[in-house]
């Protein structure tokens, strides 16, 4: 099933105004699933939530340009290697 940029943008628009809650919920679920991941993050998560939201906004805005999006996501993956993240 191919990506539908319009659907992605419309869906994101529904949660964007609650982005702080959405990103907080994401991290809460992730830490519940694997509590050992919590040590990889700073005690104060405000900056981390902002970075996650910025990445999501960029993905949503680049969804029409798959080549650019793929390169951005590849770089994001490479950037996370310094944290010990593996495939």
Secondary structure as the mmCIF struct_conf table of DSSP 4:
data_model
#
loop_
_struct_conf.conf_type_id
_struct_conf.id
_struct_conf.beg_label_comp_id
_struct_conf.beg_label_asym_id
_struct_conf.beg_label_seq_id
_struct_conf.end_label_comp_id
_struct_conf.end_label_asym_id
_struct_conf.end_label_seq_id
HELX_RH_AL_P HELX_RH_AL_P1 UNK A 5 UNK A 16
TURN_TY1_P TURN_TY1_P1 UNK A 17 UNK A 18
HELX_RH_AL_P HELX_RH_AL_P2 UNK A 19 UNK A 33
HELX_RH_3T_P HELX_RH_3T_P1 UNK A 35 UNK A 40
BEND BEND1 UNK A 41 UNK A 41
BEND BEND2 UNK A 43 UNK A 44
HELX_RH_AL_P HELX_RH_AL_P3 UNK A 46 UNK A 62
TURN_TY1_P TURN_TY1_P2 UNK A 63 UNK A 64
HELX_RH_AL_P HELX_RH_AL_P4 UNK A 66 UNK A 79
HELX_RH_3T_P HELX_RH_3T_P2 UNK A 80 UNK A 83
TURN_TY1_P TURN_TY1_P3 UNK A 84 UNK A 84
#
